[in-house]
Amino acid sequence: MTKSIAKRFLSILSFIILLPGFNHAQELLCQVIVNAEQVQTTERAIFKEMEVNFARFMNDMKWTSEVYQPHERIRCNLNITINNMPAIGLFTASVQVQSVRPIYDTNYETIVLNYADRNFEFQYTESQPLEYVENNFNNNLVAMLSFYAYVIIGIDHDTFSNLGGDEYYNKALNISNLAQQSESPGWQPFDSNRNRYWLIENLTNNQLQGIREGYYTYHRMALDRFLTDPEDARVQILGVLKVIEEVKDLYTNSILIISFFDAKTNELINIFKEGNIQVRRDVYNILTKVDPTKTERYKEIIQN
């Protein structure tokens, strides 16, 4: 497998071995949770079926031509909250998409992607087959699940090699372009500035490439080396934040920047509670500028 780190960790391997049905090496190890408490229906078995079938689709599909070992699979979650069932078989929902990455020589996993999709609308009937066919828009549900599979794989690759996710972002972009021909929400540029269209636009926009390069620096050059040289790791992350600050000045509402801080806020606070005080002050000044809604939380960085 073409990653800078050839192995993930034994703890993850042990976890996978214990899970039934996950003894073959596909790319994703995805947990799906469907919360349908808001839906008024007596036919509740379909929601458990969704969990099983959506997870099977994500985990059993071979998304790339790469060879993944079982312990290299990407751990991720789809937390789907169904808000309404306007008609039989039609569901409106939101979904929180998360993926994690192990940090070298530790038991720690860092959140890489933490993205909220509030326009997750789909049709599903009992025992409905889910099949992804490249270059073909089958239905909105398959398109959305496939889109996020490629985004998750692309971001994971970005953290292990500089701009390593290009191939997979292009596949997600192709899905988005095909889906725009439908009337389903979340794929159109004018629906919202926080939807699937803008997520993949940001990930493939050359003017935001510095953020993607920052994913590599942050994870491979900083977190993977944090145990051996924490002060240099902090300086590396400060450099990433400076790039984000520059991009933020040009793209005020970039969903990629929002998603980055949704994933990294807690981690950044924990990293910079200690270390060189001038570096911490510089980090605090940048964070309160580019992510001002969390200013009170970021004060922890400079309190001691």
C-alpha positions, 0 to 999 in steps of 0.5 A, a space after each residue: 500500500 502506497 503510504 508513508 506508514 506501512 502499518 497502523 497499530 496492533 490495537 486496531 488490528 485486534 479490534 478488526 479481528 474481533 468483528 465478524 464480517 471484517 476479515 477481508 481487506 477493503 478500504 473502510 471500516 465504517 460504523 453506521 448509526 441511524 437515529 430515527 426517534 423523531 419519525 412517527 412510524 410503527 415500522 421501525 425495523 427498516 431503520 436497523 436494516 438501514 444501519 446494516 445495509 449502509 455499513 455493508 455497502 461502505 465496508 464491502 465495496 472495493 473503492 480503490 485499486 490499492 491493497 489494504 491490509 486488515 489493520 490499514 482499514 480507515 475507521 469512520 462513522 456515519 451518524 444519521 439522524 432522520 428528521 422526517 418521513 414525508 412519504 413512504 420510503 422517502 427520508 430527510 436526514 442529517 449525517 455527521 461524517 467522521 474519520 480517524 487516523 492513528 498516530 505513529 507509535 501511540 494508541 492515539 487516534 486523531 479525528 481527520 474529518 468531522 463534517 455535518 451534512 444537513 441535506 441528506 435526503 434519500 429514498 429507501 425501501 425494505 431489502 433495497 439493493 445498493 450498488 455503485 456504478 462509476 460514471 452512472 447516477 443510480 440514486 441519491 442514496 448510493 451517490 451520497 454514500 459513495 461520495 463520502 467513501 471517496 472523500 474519507 479515503 482522499 483525506 486519509 491519503 492526504 495525511 500520509 502523503 502530500 496531496 495524496 488524495 487527488 485520485 479519490 477527490 476526482 472520483 467524488 467530484 465526478 459523483 457530484 457532477 453527475 448528481 447535480 443533474 438530479 433535483 436532490 438537495 446538497 449537490 447544487 452550488 446555490 443550495 448552501 455554502 456548506 454542502 457536498 458541492 462546496 466540500 468537494 469544490 474546496 478539496 479540488 480548488 488549487 487556491 485552497 491547496 495549501 490547506 490540503 498540504 497542511 493536512 500532510 504537515 499536521 499529521 505526518 510531520 507533526 503528530 507522527 513525530 510529536 513524541 520525539 520532538 514536541 516543540 518542533 511539532 508545535 512549530 510545524 502546526 503553527 505553520 499550518 495555521 498560518 497558511 489557513 489564516 492566509 486562505 481564510 482572508 481569501 475564502 471567508 466561508 470555506 467549508 474546508 476550513 470550518 471542517 478542519 476546526 470542527 475536527 481539530 479544536 480539542 486537539 489543538 487546545 491540548 497540544 498548545 496548553 504546553 510548550 514555548 509561550 511565544 508559539 502558544 501566543 501566536 497560535 492563540 492569535 491565529 485561532 481567535 481570528 480564523 475560528 472566533 466562535 471558540 475564542 473562550 475555549 482557546 483561552 486555555 492555550 495561554 492561561 498558564 
